[in-house]
Amino acid sequence: MSLLLAGKPFTFLQDKRLTLPDYSFGIPDGFMAAQTEDDYEFFMWYAEDESGASSDRIIFFAGPFLENELANRFGVDAWSSFLEFEYFKSLSIASEEEKPLRYEIYRNRQSAAIIKEMSEGIYHISVGGKRGAKQFRIQIKDEQILKEFSWDHMKAWIDTIKLSEPIDEGKQINDSTFFGSELTEALADEICDNLQRKVDIVNRVFVMKKELMTEKQSVQKVDPITAQKEMIALVEEFTAEMDKLMNQAFFMYRALNLANRGNENLTKIRKALDLFEQYKMVEIDGPLAPISRESRLNREPDMFDLPEFSDEPEAEEMEGMVSVSQVSGLASRAARLDAQKAQQEEKEEAKLAKPDIYLAPDQSVMPKTAETEEKAKKKKGLGAGSIIAIIIGLILWLVACAAGVYYLQTEYLPKKHYEKAMTLYDSEKYMQAYEEFKLAGSYSDATWRMEGCQKKLAEDNEEQATNQ
């Protein structure tokens, strides 16, 4: 969809830019821009005619720079959450006249930004960078331009902004460049620093999203049960991201170990992997009760069973420079050896001593005696009666099973859920009690008790809001 402004396409085909010390940006076709020596830094305006005379129908200019000491640890994801968190935090202290009419988070590959409509025709844009957030302003005085101007115009312009110090997301943990040269001390340090940075970024994103969620729930008056569910989903997302980083890190170490046998710098990387220990169990305070989630490190205890470096390289191993494809081949070979070892262990277990088997003689070919013929007659005579007795017994058994299932579903299980719910209710764990009363169904006064839990949760929520 093409954007129009003042009856002309809003494009950047002329490839004009204004470069300032900390950033640069594209100048839309039909606009003019000039650097200033004051706090505004620049002005960009819509040119009335070819002369480019100054106009205040629509102007772009710079706002203040907000430095943040933790900004260099923010990736684009963390900046998105941080900018939105700051927005909701400001709502609680701003007067009604100062509160924005609306806002939107916009991000691209290079940066994250928040766009705020402060009043009709006045917009604030904050773009996250390596040292902090740079602010820009747009002011529209022309009524016709104001009708045509949309948030898509601002996003198109934001896409042209380039910071002098762009956000550095770092390399992948198992980046291919780590495998194409000798594992020197400097390379080992780079690998360890990159690993720490990637973990820090994921952790920072989680912290920002958690604080944003708490601030949003406070401003929007989210009920405690919904807030708890949202926080649980966030913790599960975080543990999944950590598991992904862990998989990359462990593959990286195994591949380096195969390609650099006898290299003492491997010990430094192996030690760096211990940082995942602190994420075996993630625990945070939820709106109603503590939330804890296990990572794969607890579910799969062998994940930390990594090989240590060997001083005696294998005969088949390659010497000197090792390419990425060769490392992949070595890793595949190691995986095959592990699989063969597992199959061998299964075969060893299958060789356990078995009891001797004795074949019973086939009665169909044995000679019949008078005694066996008499027994056969009695057996034949009782055959019909035995079948009827078996059928009756089977029916009775099925009736008993059905009665047992009915009792289990209508009495035993609801009673157990009800008793557990009462215990949780007495311990003031109203959310868990609510879920147990719900499972109890129509047993006793479970429905009435559910309403009691909801009232208690509402009271707690009001009390927390009052205390804040």
C-alpha positions in Angstrom: 0.0 0.0 0.0 1.5 3.3 -1.1 1.5 6.2 1.4 0.4 9.6 0.3 1.1 12.9 2.1 0.0 16.4 0.8 -1.2 14.6 -2.3 2.2 13.1 -3.1 3.8 9.7 -2.5 5.6 9.4 0.8 8.8 7.7 -0.4 12.6 7.8 -0.1 13.5 7.3 -3.8 15.8 10.3 -3.9 18.1 8.6 -1.3 18.8 11.8 0.6 20.1 11.5 4.2 21.1 13.8 7.1 24.0 12.5 9.1 24.5 13.7 12.7 27.2 12.6 15.2 25.0 9.9 16.9 22.6 8.9 14.1 21.4 9.5 10.6 18.1 9.2 8.8 16.5 9.3 5.4 14.8 12.5 4.1 11.4 11.7 2.4 11.0 12.9 -1.2 9.6 16.5 -1.2 11.1 17.3 2.3 14.0 19.4 3.3 16.3 19.0 6.4 18.9 21.1 8.1 21.2 20.6 11.1 20.9 23.2 13.9 23.2 24.1 16.8 20.6 24.0 19.6 18.8 21.2 21.5 16.6 20.4 18.5 19.6 19.2 16.6 17.8 19.3 13.2 14.6 20.4 11.5 12.9 18.5 8.7 9.9 20.1 6.9 7.7 19.6 3.9 8.9 21.8 1.1 6.1 24.1 -0.3 7.8 24.5 -3.6 11.1 23.9 -5.4 12.8 26.7 -3.5 12.5 24.5 -0.3 11.3 27.5 1.8 10.8 26.7 5.5 7.3 25.5 6.5 5.7 24.5 9.7 2.9 22.4 8.1 4.7 19.3 9.4 8.1 19.3 11.1 10.4 16.6 12.4 13.0 17.5 15.1 15.1 15.8 17.8 14.2 15.4 21.5 16.5 14.6 24.5 18.8 11.5 24.7 18.0 9.3 27.8 21.1 7.4 28.8 20.7 4.0 30.4 23.6 2.3 32.2 22.2 -1.2 31.3 21.4 -0.3 27.6 24.5 -2.1 26.2 23.1 -5.4 27.5 19.7 -4.8 25.8 18.9 -6.6 22.6 15.9 -5.6 20.4 13.6 -7.8 22.4 14.6 -6.3 25.7 14.3 -2.8 24.4 10.7 -3.5 23.2 9.7 -4.6 26.7 11.7 -1.8 28.4 10.2 1.0 26.4 6.7 -0.3 27.0 7.4 -0.8 30.7 8.6 2.8 31.0 5.4 3.9 29.2 3.1 2.1 31.7 5.2 3.2 34.6 4.8 6.9 33.5 1.0 6.5 33.4 0.8 6.0 37.1 2.5 9.4 37.8 1.3 11.5 34.9 -1.7 13.8 35.1 -4.7 13.2 32.8 -3.5 16.0 30.6 0.0 14.5 30.2 -1.1 11.0 29.4 -0.7 10.0 25.7 -3.8 9.3 23.6 -2.4 6.0 22.4 0.9 4.2 21.9 2.4 1.5 19.8 5.6 -0.6 19.9 7.4 -0.8 16.6 10.6 -2.9 15.9 12.7 -3.9 13.0 15.9 -5.9 12.8 18.1 -3.0 14.0 16.1 -1.4 16.8 12.9 -1.1 18.8 10.9 2.0 19.1 7.8 3.3 20.9 5.5 5.8 19.2 3.2 7.9 21.4 0.5 10.3 20.3 0.7 13.0 23.0 -2.1 15.1 21.6 -3.7 15.8 18.2 -0.9 16.4 15.7 2.0 15.9 18.2 3.9 12.6 18.3 6.9 11.4 20.4 9.2 8.6 19.2 11.8 6.9 21.4 14.4 4.6 19.7 16.4 2.2 21.8 20.2 2.1 21.2 23.4 0.8 22.6 23.8 3.6 25.2 20.2 4.6 25.8 17.1 5.9 24.1 17.1 8.7 21.5 13.9 10.7 21.2 12.3 12.4 18.2 9.3 14.7 17.8 6.8 15.2 15.0 4.5 18.2 15.0 1.7 18.8 12.4 -0.2 22.1 12.2 -1.8 21.6 8.7 -5.3 20.2 9.0 -5.2 18.4 5.6 -1.8 16.8 6.4 -3.1 15.7 9.8 -6.0 13.9 8.2 -3.7 12.0 5.8 -0.8 11.3 8.3 -0.8 7.8 9.8 1.4 5.7 12.0 2.6 4.0 8.9 4.3 7.2 7.8 6.2 7.3 11.1 7.2 3.6 10.8 8.5 4.2 7.3 10.7 7.0 8.6 11.9 5.0 11.6 13.1 2.3 9.2 15.6 4.8 7.8 17.1 5.8 11.2 20.6 4.4 11.7 22.4 4.7 15.0 26.1 5.3 15.1 26.4 2.6 17.7 23.8 0.0 16.6 22.5 -2.7 19.0 24.9 -5.7 19.0 23.0 -9.0 19.5 26.3 -10.9 19.4 27.0 -14.2 17.6 25.2 -17.5 17.9 26.6 -19.6 20.7 27.6 -22.3 18.2 28.6 -19.8 15.5 30.5 -21.3 12.6 33.5 -18.9 13.0 34.4 -20.7 16.3 35.2 -23.9 14.5 37.4 -22.8 11.6 40.7 -22.1 13.4 42.9 -23.2 16.3 41.3 -23.0 19.7 43.6 -20.3 21.2 43.2 -18.6 24.6 41.8 -15.5 22.8 39.2 -17.6 20.9 38.2 -19.4 24.1 37.7 -16.1 25.8 35.6 -14.8 22.9 33.4 -18.0 23.0 32.9 -17.7 26.8 32.1 -14.0 26.7 29.6 -14.6 23.8 28.0 -17.4 25.8 27.6 -15.2 28.8 26.2 -12.3 26.7 23.6 -14.5 25.0 22.4 -15.8 28.4 22.4 -12.3 29.8 20.2 -11.1 26.9 17.6 -13.9 27.4 17.6 -13.2 31.1 17.3 -9.4 30.5 14.3 -10.0 28.2 12.7 -12.1 30.8 13.2 -9.5 33.5 11.9 -6.7 31.3 8.8 -8.7 30.3 8.1 -9.7 33.9 8.3 -6.1 35.0 6.2 -4.9 32.1 3.6 -7.6 32.8 3.4 -6.5 36.5 3.1 -2.8 35.5 0.4 -3.6 32.9 -1.6 -5.7 35.3 -1.5 -2.9 37.9 -2.6 -0.2 35.5 -5.3 -2.3 33.7 -6.6 -3.9 37.0 -6.1 -7.5 35.8 -7.8 -10.1 38.1 -5.3 -12.2 40.1 -6.2 -15.6 38.4 -5.5 -14.2 34.9 -2.4 -12.5 36.1 -1.1 -15.7 37.6 -1.7 -17.6 34.3 0.1 -14.9 32.3 3.1 -15.1 34.6 3.2 -18.9 34.3 3.2 -18.6 30.5 6.1 -16.1 30.7 8.1 -18.4 33.0 7.6 -21.3 30.6 8.7 -19.2 27.6 11.8 -18.2 29.5 12.8 -21.8 30.4 12.2 -22.8 26.8 14.6 -20.1 25.6 17.2 -21.2 28.2 16.9 -24.8 27.0 17.5 -23.7 23.4 20.7 -21.8 24.5 21.8 -24.8 26.5 21.4 -27.2 23.5 23.5 -24.8 21.4 26.2 -24.5 24.1 26.5 -28.3 24.6 26.7 -29.0 20.9 29.4 -26.3 20.6 31.5 -27.9 23.4 31.2 -31.4 22.1 32.2 -30.3 18.6 35.2 -28.3 19.9 36.2 -31.2 22.1 36.3 -33.5 19.1 38.3 -31.1 17.0 40.7 -30.0 19.7 41.7 -33.0 21.7 44.6 -32.1 24.1 43.9 -28.4 24.0 43.9 -27.0 27.6 41.7 -24.1 26.5 38.7 -26.5 26.5 38.7 -26.5 30.3 37.8 -22.7 30.3 34.8 -23.4 28.0 33.7 -26.4 30.0 33.7 -24.3 33.2 31.7 -21.5 31.4 28.9 -24.0 30.9 28.4 -24.2 34.6 26.4 -20.9 34.4 23.4 -23.0 33.3 23.3 -24.6 36.8 21.6 -21.5 38.2 18.7 -22.0 35.7 17.9 -25.6 36.7 15.0 -24.3 38.6 13.3 -21.0 37.9 11.3 -19.6 40.8 9.5 -16.2 41.0 6.8 -14.7 43.1 3.4 -14.8 41.3 0.4 -12.6 41.9 -1.2 -15.4 43.9 1.4 -18.0 44.7 5.1 -18.7 43.9 5.8 -20.0 40.4 8.5 -22.6 39.7 9.5 -24.5 36.6 12.2 -27.0 36.0 14.5 -26.7 33.0 15.6 -29.7 30.9 18.7 -29.9 33.2 16.5 -31.5 35.9 14.4 -33.6 33.5 17.6 -34.9 31.7 20.3 -35.2 34.3 22.8 -36.6 31.7 22.9 -33.2 30.0 25.9 -32.2 32.1 27.7 -35.4 31.5 30.1 -33.9 29.0 33.4 -35.3 27.9 36.6 -33.7 29.3 39.4 -33.0 26.9 41.9 -35.8 26.3 45.7 -35.6 26.0 45.8 -38.6 23.7 44.0 -37.9 20.4 42.5 -40.8 18.5 44.3 -42.2 15.5 41.5 -41.3 13.2 41.4 -37.7 14.4 42.4 -34.9 12.1 45.3 -32.6 12.9 45.7 -28.9 12.3 42.9 -26.7 11.0 39.4 -28.2 11.2 36.5 -27.0 9.0 32.9 -26.6 10.0 31.9 -29.6 7.8 34.6 -31.7 9.4 33.4 -30.8 12.9 29.9 -31.8 11.9 31.3 -35.1 10.6 33.1 -35.7 13.8 30.0 -34.9 15.8 27.9 -37.3 13.7 30.5 -40.0 14.2 30.3 -39.5 17.9 26.6 -39.7 17.8 26.8 -43.0 15.9 29.2 -44.4 18.4 26.9 -43.4 21.2 24.0 -45.2 19.4 26.1 -48.3 18.8 27.0 -48.4 22.5 23.4 -48.1 23.5 22.4 -51.0 21.2 25.2 -53.1 22.6 24.0 -52.4 26.2 20.5 -53.5 25.1 21.9 -56.8 23.7 23.8 -57.4 26.9 20.6 -57.0 28.9 18.8 -59.4 26.6 21.4 -62.1 27.4 20.1 -62.6 31.0 19.5 -66.2 32.0 16.1 -67.6 31.0 14.2 -70.5 32.6 14.2 -73.9 30.9 11.1 -74.7 28.8 9.6 -78.2 28.9 7.2 -79.3 26.1 4.1 -81.0 27.3 3.1 -84.1 25.3 0.4 -83.6 22.6 -2.7 -85.3 24.1 -4.3 -85.7 20.6 -1.8 -88.4 19.7 -1.8 -90.2 23.0 -3.7 -93.6 23.2 -7.1 -93.2 24.9 -7.8 -95.3 28.0 -11.2 -96.1 29.5 -10.5 -93.6 32.3 -9.7 -90.8 29.9 -12.9 -91.5 27.8 -15.1 -91.3 30.9 -13.6 -88.0 31.8 -14.1 -86.7 28.3 -17.9 -87.6 28.5 -18.3 -85.8 31.8 -16.5 -82.7 30.5 -18.7 -82.7 27.4 -21.8 -83.0 29.5 -20.9 -80.0 31.7 -19.8 -77.8 28.8 -23.1 -75.9 28.3 -23.6 -75.3 32.0 -20.1 -74.0 32.4 -20.5 -71.5 29.6 -23.8 -70.1 31.1 -22.0 -69.8 34.5 -19.1 -67.9 32.9 -21.5 -65.5 31.1 -23.4 -64.8 34.3 -20.2 -64.2 36.2 -18.9 -61.9 33.4 -22.2 -59.8 33.6 -21.9 -59.5 37.4 -18.3 -58.5 37.0 -19.2 -55.8 34.5 -22.0 -54.5 36.8 -19.6 -54.3 39.7 -17.0 -52.4 37.5 -19.6 -49.9 36.4 -20.8 -49.4 39.9 -17.2 -48.9 41.0 -16.5 -46.4 38.2 -19.8 -44.5 39.1 -18.8 -44.4 42.8 -15.3 -43.2 41.9 -16.5 -40.4 39.7 -19.5 -39.2 41.8 -18.2 -39.8 45.3 -14.6 -40.7 45.9 -12.8 -38.3 43.5 -15.1 -35.3 44.2 -14.7 -35.9 47.9 -10.9 -36.0 47.6 -10.8 -32.8 45.5 -13.2 -31.2 48.1 -11.0 -32.2 51.0 -7.9 -30.9 49.3 -9.6 -27.6 48.4 -10.6 -27.1 52.0 -7.0 -27.6 53.1 -5.8 -25.0 50.5 -8.6 -22.6 51.5 -7.6 -22.8 55.2 -4.0 -22.1 54.1 -5.3 -19.0 52.2 -4.2 -20.4 48.9 -7.4 -19.3 47.2 -6.4 -19.8 43.6 -5.4 -23.4 44.1 -8.5 -24.0 46.3 -10.7 -22.6 43.5 -9.3 -25.0 41.0 -9.9 -28.0 43.4 -13.5 -26.9 44.2 -14.0 -26.7 40.5 -12.9 -30.3 40.0 -15.2 -31.4 42.9 -18.1 -30.3 40.7 -21.5 -30.5 42.5 -20.1 -32.3 45.6 -21.4 -30.8 48.8 -21.2 -27.0 48.7 -18.2 -26.9 46.3 -20.0 -24.4 44.0 -20.6 -22.0 46.9 -17.0 -22.4 48.0 -15.8 -21.4 44.6 -17.6 -18.1 44.9 -16.0 -17.6 48.3 -12.5 -18.1 46.8 -13.3 -15.5 44.1 -14.3 -13.0 46.8 -11.2 -13.6 48.8 -9.0 -13.1 45.7 -10.8 -9.9 44.9 -10.3 -8.7 48.5 -6.5 -9.5 48.3 -6.2 -7.7 45.0 -7.9 -4.6 46.4 -5.6 -4.7 49.5 -2.5 -5.0 47.3 -3.7 -2.1 45.2 -4.3 0.0 48.3 -0.8 -0.8 49.7 0.8 0.2 46.4 
